[in-house]
Amino acid sequence: MSVPKNFRRKIAFAVRVALIAAVALIFCQTQPGFESYAKRKPAKHGVLKIRTMPGGLPLQLDGKSFGATTTDDRSIDLPPGVHTIVI
């Protein structure tokens, strides 16, 4: 009794698909997860941008005088943490 040619093609195709799926599954199992690369590092500093309308208002940062505000962005580098701003 012989097996029809069309049936052999379907079996060969199913075997190829199963083999490719098995290789893909093994590859995914052996690769490290993305979580090991996504760990956030603590910030070393932050940037505070201040702009006021009108400019020239006194600015205090953490109880220290920081000059006056401007109508353009003014960037101030700060260490991470909670800060008090008084305008």
Phi and psi in degrees as a GROMACS rama.xvg file:
@    title "Ramachandran Plot"
@    xaxis  label "Phi"
@    yaxis  label "Psi"
@TYPE xy
-102.183  151.48  SER-2
-91.4317  133.343  VAL-3
-58.5193  146.038  PRO-4
-61.3077  -39.4751  LYS-5
-62.8245  -38.7277  ASN-6
-66.8028  -40.6356  PHE-7
-62.3503  -38.7863  ARG-8
-63.6106  -41.6069  ARG-9
-65.3742  -40.8252  LYS-10
-64.9565  -44.0676  ILE-11
-62.5003  -40.5074  ALA-12
-64.3297  -44.2865  PHE-13
-63.2367  -38.4804  ALA-14
-66.3386  -41.5298  VAL-15
-62.6722  -45.0981  ARG-16
-62.1652  -42.6808  VAL-17
-65.0756  -38.9875  ALA-18
-66.1599  -44.2331  LEU-19
-63.4928  -42.0457  ILE-20
-63.8225  -39.5868  ALA-21
-66.2616  -42.5031  ALA-22
-63.7724  -43.0185  VAL-23
-63.0999  -41.2712  ALA-24
-64.4996  -43.3056  LEU-25
-64.1432  -41.9431  ILE-26
-60.9678  -45.1801  PHE-27
-65.9748  -33.4779  CYS-28
-71.7301  -31.8208  GLN-29
-88.3155  -15.1191  THR-30
-82.3266  141.213  GLN-31
-67.2439  150.246  PRO-32
-71.1741  162.032  GLY-33
-71.1735  -18.3999  PHE-34
-61.9134  -31.4075  GLU-35
-68.6555  -21.5173  SER-36
-96.9896  -13.7619  TYR-37
-97.3404  8.57498  ALA-38
-67.6279  131.199  LYS-39
-84.189  138.273  ARG-40
-88.9002  145.158  LYS-41
-64.2436  144.301  PRO-42
-68.021  140.458  ALA-43
-90.6586  -27.4865  LYS-44
-159.468  166.292  HIS-45
-129.04  165.51  GLY-46
-121.58  128.713  VAL-47
-107.742  125.557  LEU-48
-110.833  126.649  LYS-49
-126.5  134.318  ILE-50
-146.116  134.328  ARG-51
-130.458  155.563  THR-52
-123.107  111.235  MET-53
-80.7084  163.242  PRO-54
-81.3695  177.687  GLY-55
87.6662  9.21714  GLY-56
-81.0965  142.955  LEU-57
-65.27  141.246  PRO-58
-122.939  128.122  LEU-59
-121.568  137.199  GLN-60
-129.018  117.354  LEU-61
54.9938  39.71  ASP-62
82.315  0.39091  GLY-63
-111.594  141.155  LYS-64
-66.913  133.501  SER-65
-122.42  26.6467  PHE-66
84.2782  -144.535  GLY-67
-122.997  156.962  ALA-68
-77.068  163.913  THR-69
-128.981  167.717  THR-70
-83.279  -10.237  THR-71
-100.914  161.091  ASP-72
-60.768  133.189  ASP-73
-117.456  121.514  ARG-74
-99.5616  133.758  SER-75
-128.27  123.814  ILE-76
-81.3617  132.496  ASP-77
-133.101  151.103  LEU-78
-71.3508  156.819  PRO-79
-63.8194  148.557  PRO-80
136.712  -171.642  GLY-81
-90.4525  133.389  VAL-82
-129.786  154.608  HIS-83
-109.212  126.407  THR-84
-118.108  128.957  ILE-85
-125.647  125.385  VAL-86
